[in-house]
Amino acid sequence: MAATPIRSGLYLEDLFHGYNKAVRIEPMDDRNGLKYLQVRDLLVDQFRKDGYVPGTRISSELTLTRTLGVSRTTVRQALTMLERDGVVERRHGSGTFFIGHASRHPEQQPRGLIGMINFFYMDYIYPEIVRGIEDTVSRSGYYLILANCNMDHDKEIDSVMRLLDQGVKGLVLEPSQNVQITESHPMMQAIHDRRVPVITTHWGSAHRTISTVTTDDLWAGSAATTYLSERGHQRIGMIYKRDVEAGLLRFEGYRDALARAHIPFTSELVGWFTQDDEMADLKQGYILTQRLLSLPENRRPTAIFYFNDHTAQQGYSAIREAGLRIPEDISVIGFDNYQTAEMMHPPLTTFEHPKYQLGRWAAQLLLDAIDRGVEALPVKMTFEPRLVERRSVATIGRTTQRTPEHARYQR
């Protein structure tokens, strides 16, 4: 008999591998916003009721997501907790397996909740950052609550307030349009009023009262531009996001490097977009590349530095549609070394973003601040990105002597 949803609960068919029966699940309670705790308790109860033995494989994250009607992030948080407690084991390429019931001692009780606010969709580089945070806080006895705002500005501040109301011990933040955020911003005021330790990612380097973990974006913008100029490029374009700190700093580095190379800055070679532009149309890299390529050939860029690999990938499409080749007609360099960068054609030259490590250190600095108290001095941690050379940049005309600063790019 097929499982049928009813108003007081939900019947689930074949929730666990090896069982052919309907299991009645009470609806997830939205009042506290801690659905992952309910999912964890549900799974533990079902393991006991059905007499699971070690080695029994349970359903995939996707199956549990669909069956329980919760997000994949919620399921993943529940499974991470069960894995840490020794109840399940995730085996790469094989699935998740029941390995035994946990016997938690009093000293092993959770120390509290850590909240994370992410304005953007949970894709691109963010899953690895979250994994670094979650692995670190869970080893210290904390549970991570992730509030994904899905690019909704109103939801962003509301999510901060909800997490504070739930009594989180600390927060990891990456605010949207963060170049506009000051200490008087409602979100920052709410955090300061509650006296909760905060660590930010990719933002806050200029704020003296905020701890942050980020990449050296000013240096990266300069390094990318110098890398191109040293290979003979004089008309170097850039496409970047203007209302986030990372984009603004990479643009400043771009301009600094042009000046050092005695290359005049030309505004027509620069395309920028904002969060509002991206919300209206996600293909900003494609749109702005088309605009740069519409310039007469003698003014068109011979190379483009993209704010990230996502916009570079869109740029690839626009370049090909214009009948141009990469790198023979136009060179491309990105940032982040996203997992698809090496599979692009040609493979993309880019800068490595320390995704997992950035998340891990953000979490560790936050845990240190929790232990020391909110009066602890702010900490700034900056990663210097590593250039990953592939095949999307060509050398043209006369090259310049490479500086010792960039000699280390060579493998």
C-alpha positions in Angstrom: 0.0 0.0 0.0 1.4 3.4 -0.9 2.3 5.9 1.8 -0.4 8.6 2.2 0.1 11.9 3.9 -2.5 12.8 6.5 -3.2 16.0 8.4 -1.8 14.7 11.8 1.3 13.1 10.4 2.9 11.4 7.5 3.2 7.8 6.5 6.6 6.9 4.9 7.1 3.9 2.7 10.5 2.2 2.7 12.2 4.8 4.7 15.0 2.4 5.5 16.6 -0.1 3.2 15.4 -3.7 3.8 12.0 -2.8 5.3 8.8 -2.8 3.4 6.3 -1.1 5.6 4.8 2.4 6.3 6.3 4.3 9.2 4.2 7.1 10.8 6.2 10.3 11.3 4.8 13.2 13.2 5.2 16.5 11.3 8.4 18.5 11.9 7.8 21.1 14.6 8.6 24.6 13.2 8.2 26.4 16.6 11.9 26.1 17.6 13.4 25.9 14.1 15.5 22.8 15.2 14.2 20.3 12.7 17.5 18.5 12.5 17.2 17.5 16.2 13.8 16.0 15.4 15.2 14.2 12.4 18.1 12.8 14.6 15.7 11.6 17.3 13.4 10.1 14.7 16.2 8.1 13.1 17.5 6.9 16.5 13.9 5.7 17.5 13.5 3.9 14.2 16.8 2.1 14.6 15.7 0.8 18.0 12.2 -0.1 16.9 13.3 -2.1 13.9 16.2 -3.8 15.7 19.0 -2.5 13.5 22.2 -4.4 13.6 25.6 -2.9 12.8 26.3 -2.7 9.1 22.7 -2.0 8.0 22.7 0.6 5.3 20.2 3.5 5.7 18.6 5.6 3.0 20.5 8.3 1.2 20.4 12.0 2.2 18.3 12.7 -0.9 15.8 9.9 0.0 15.5 11.1 3.6 15.1 14.7 2.4 12.2 13.8 0.1 10.6 11.4 2.5 10.7 13.6 5.6 9.9 16.8 3.7 12.9 18.7 5.1 16.0 20.3 3.5 19.1 18.3 2.7 21.0 20.6 5.0 18.7 19.5 7.9 19.2 15.8 7.1 23.0 16.3 6.8 23.1 18.0 10.2 21.2 15.2 11.8 23.5 12.5 10.2 26.6 14.5 11.2 25.4 14.5 14.8 24.7 10.7 14.7 28.1 10.1 13.1 29.8 12.1 15.9 27.9 10.1 18.5 29.0 6.8 17.0 25.5 5.8 15.7 26.2 5.9 12.0 29.2 5.9 9.7 29.4 7.5 6.3 31.5 5.6 3.9 32.7 7.4 0.8 31.1 6.0 -2.3 29.0 3.4 -0.4 26.5 5.3 1.7 25.6 5.7 5.4 25.5 2.7 7.7 24.2 2.0 11.2 27.1 1.0 13.5 25.6 1.0 17.0 23.6 2.8 19.6 25.4 5.7 21.4 25.9 5.6 25.2 26.3 9.2 26.0 27.9 10.1 29.4 27.0 13.3 31.3 30.4 14.9 30.4 29.6 14.3 26.7 26.4 16.4 26.7 26.2 19.1 24.1 27.8 22.4 25.1 25.3 24.5 23.0 24.4 25.8 19.6 26.5 27.7 17.1 24.5 29.7 14.4 25.6 30.4 10.9 23.9 32.9 8.5 24.4 32.6 4.8 22.7 35.0 2.5 23.4 33.0 -0.7 22.2 29.7 -1.9 24.0 26.7 -0.3 26.0 25.9 -3.4 29.3 26.8 -5.1 32.1 27.1 -2.5 29.8 27.3 0.6 29.2 23.6 1.3 32.9 23.1 1.9 33.1 26.1 4.1 30.1 24.8 6.1 31.7 21.4 6.4 34.9 23.0 7.9 32.8 24.9 10.4 30.6 21.9 11.3 33.5 19.5 11.7 35.3 21.9 14.1 32.3 22.9 16.3 31.0 19.3 16.6 34.4 18.1 17.9 34.0 20.6 20.7 30.5 19.5 21.6 28.5 22.2 19.8 25.7 21.7 17.2 25.6 24.0 14.1 22.4 25.6 13.1 22.5 26.9 9.5 20.1 29.7 8.4 20.2 30.0 4.6 18.5 33.2 3.5 18.2 32.3 -0.2 19.0 35.9 -1.2 16.2 37.4 0.8 17.3 40.6 2.6 14.4 40.7 5.0 15.0 37.1 5.9 18.7 37.8 6.6 18.0 40.0 9.7 15.1 37.9 10.8 17.4 34.8 10.7 19.9 36.6 13.0 17.1 37.4 15.4 15.7 33.9 15.4 19.1 32.4 16.1 19.8 34.8 18.9 16.3 34.0 20.4 17.3 30.3 20.3 20.2 31.1 22.6 23.2 30.4 20.3 26.6 30.7 21.9 28.1 32.3 18.9 27.5 33.3 15.3 29.3 32.9 11.9 28.2 35.6 9.5 28.7 36.5 5.8 26.3 39.5 5.3 25.0 40.4 1.9 26.0 43.8 0.3 28.5 44.0 3.1 30.4 47.1 2.0 27.3 49.0 3.1 27.2 47.5 6.6 28.5 49.6 9.5 28.4 49.2 13.3 25.0 51.0 13.3 23.4 48.5 11.0 20.4 46.8 12.7 21.9 43.4 12.4 25.1 44.5 14.1 23.2 46.4 16.8 21.2 43.3 17.6 24.3 41.2 17.9 26.1 43.7 20.1 23.0 44.1 22.3 22.9 40.4 23.0 26.7 40.2 23.6 27.2 37.1 21.5 30.7 36.4 20.0 30.7 36.7 16.2 33.1 35.8 13.5 32.6 36.9 9.9 33.8 35.4 6.7 34.9 37.4 3.6 34.0 40.6 5.3 35.1 42.8 8.2 38.8 43.3 7.6 38.3 47.1 8.0 36.1 46.9 11.1 38.2 47.1 14.2 35.6 45.5 16.5 34.9 42.4 14.3 36.8 39.2 14.1 37.1 37.8 10.6 38.6 35.1 8.4 39.0 35.9 4.8 41.3 35.8 1.8 43.8 38.5 0.8 41.6 39.9 -1.9 43.6 43.1 -2.5 46.7 41.0 -3.1 44.7 38.5 -5.3 43.4 41.3 -7.6 46.9 42.7 -7.9 48.5 39.3 -8.5 46.0 38.3 -11.2 46.5 41.5 -13.1 50.3 41.4 -12.8 50.2 37.8 -14.0 48.4 38.9 -17.1 50.5 42.0 -17.8 53.7 40.0 -17.4 52.4 37.8 -20.3 52.1 40.8 -22.6 48.5 41.8 -22.0 47.9 45.6 -22.0 44.1 45.7 -22.4 43.1 43.8 -19.3 39.4 43.7 -18.4 37.8 42.9 -15.1 34.3 41.8 -14.1 33.4 41.9 -10.4 30.7 42.3 -7.8 30.7 45.8 -6.5 28.8 45.6 -3.3 30.8 42.9 -1.5 34.1 43.5 0.2 35.9 40.7 -1.7 34.9 42.2 -5.1 35.8 45.7 -4.2 39.2 44.8 -2.8 40.0 42.6 -5.9 39.1 45.6 -8.0 41.4 47.9 -6.0 44.2 45.4 -6.4 43.5 45.3 -10.2 43.8 49.1 -10.4 47.0 49.1 -8.3 48.7 46.5 -10.5 47.7 48.4 -13.7 49.4 51.5 -12.2 52.6 49.6 -11.3 52.7 48.2 -14.9 52.2 51.7 -16.3 49.0 50.6 -18.0 46.3 53.3 -18.1 43.1 52.4 -16.4 40.2 52.3 -18.9 36.7 52.2 -17.4 35.2 50.7 -20.6 37.2 47.5 -19.8 35.5 47.0 -16.5 32.1 45.5 -15.8 30.5 45.5 -12.4 27.3 44.2 -10.9 25.5 44.3 -7.6 23.5 41.9 -5.5 20.3 43.5 -6.9 21.5 42.9 -10.4 22.2 39.3 -9.7 18.8 38.8 -8.1 17.2 40.2 -11.3 19.4 38.0 -13.5 21.9 35.4 -12.3 23.9 35.5 -15.6 25.8 38.7 -14.9 29.1 37.2 -16.0 27.6 36.4 -19.3 25.9 39.8 -19.8 28.9 41.9 -18.9 31.3 39.8 -21.0 29.1 40.4 -24.0 29.3 44.1 -23.3 33.1 44.0 -23.2 33.3 41.9 -26.4 31.0 44.4 -28.2 33.9 47.0 -28.2 35.8 47.5 -31.4 38.6 44.9 -31.8 41.3 47.5 -31.2 39.7 48.4 -27.8 38.4 45.0 -26.8 40.3 43.3 -23.9 42.8 40.6 -24.7 42.4 39.2 -21.2 39.6 39.3 -18.5 40.0 38.8 -14.7 36.7 37.5 -13.3 35.6 38.1 -9.7 35.1 34.3 -9.3 35.0 31.1 -11.3 31.2 31.2 -11.5 31.3 34.4 -13.5 34.3 33.1 -15.5 32.2 30.1 -16.5 29.5 32.4 -17.8 32.1 34.4 -19.6 33.3 31.3 -21.4 29.9 31.0 -22.9 29.8 34.6 -24.1 33.3 34.4 -25.6 32.4 31.2 -27.5 29.2 32.7 -28.8 31.2 35.7 -30.1 33.3 33.3 -32.2 36.4 33.8 -30.1 38.8 31.2 -28.7 40.3 30.9 -25.2 43.2 31.6 -24.8 44.1 32.3 -28.5 41.9 35.3 -28.8 41.2 36.2 -25.2 42.7 35.0 -21.9 40.7 34.3 -18.8 41.6 34.1 -15.1 39.2 33.4 -12.3 39.1 33.0 -8.5 38.1 30.2 -6.1 39.3 27.1 -7.9 35.8 25.7 -7.9 35.5 22.0 -8.6 34.4 22.5 -12.2 37.3 24.9 -13.0 39.7 22.1 -14.2 36.9 20.5 -16.3 36.2 23.7 -18.3 37.5 23.8 -21.8 40.2 24.9 -21.7 40.9 24.3 -18.0 40.6 27.6 -16.1 43.6 29.3 -14.5 42.4 30.6 -11.2 43.3 31.2 -7.5 42.7 28.6 -4.9 40.2 29.5 -2.2 40.9 27.7 1.1 37.2 26.7 1.5 37.4 24.0 4.1 40.3 25.5 6.0 38.6 28.9 6.0 35.5 27.3 7.6 37.6 25.4 10.1 39.5 28.5 11.3 36.4 30.6 11.4 34.9 28.0 13.8 38.0 27.7 15.8 38.3 31.5 16.3 34.7 31.6 17.3 35.1 28.8 19.9 38.2 30.6 21.3 36.1 33.8 21.6 33.3 31.9 23.4 35.8 30.5 25.9 37.4 34.0 26.4 34.2 35.9 26.5 32.8 38.7 24.3 35.4 41.2 25.6 38.1 39.3 23.8 40.2 41.3 21.3 39.1 40.8 17.7 41.2 38.6 15.5 41.9 39.0 11.8 43.0 35.9 9.8 43.9 36.3 6.1 44.7 33.5 3.7 47.0 34.3 0.7 45.4 32.5 -2.3 47.6 30.2 -4.4 47.6 30.6 -8.2 46.6 27.4 -10.0 48.0 27.7 -13.5 46.1 25.8 -16.2 45.5 26.6 -19.9 43.2 29.6 -20.1 45.9 32.3 -20.3 48.2 32.9 -23.4 51.3 34.9 -23.7 51.1 37.6 -26.4 53.6 40.1 -27.8 56.6 41.1 -25.6 56.6 39.9 -22.0 58.0 41.7 -19.0 60.4 40.4 -16.5 58.6 38.7 -13.7 59.0 40.1 -10.3 60.3 38.0 -7.4 56.8 38.4 -5.8 55.3 36.4 -8.6 58.1 34.0 -9.3 56.6 31.7 -6.7 53.7 31.0 -9.0 55.8 28.7 -11.0 55.5 25.0 -10.1 
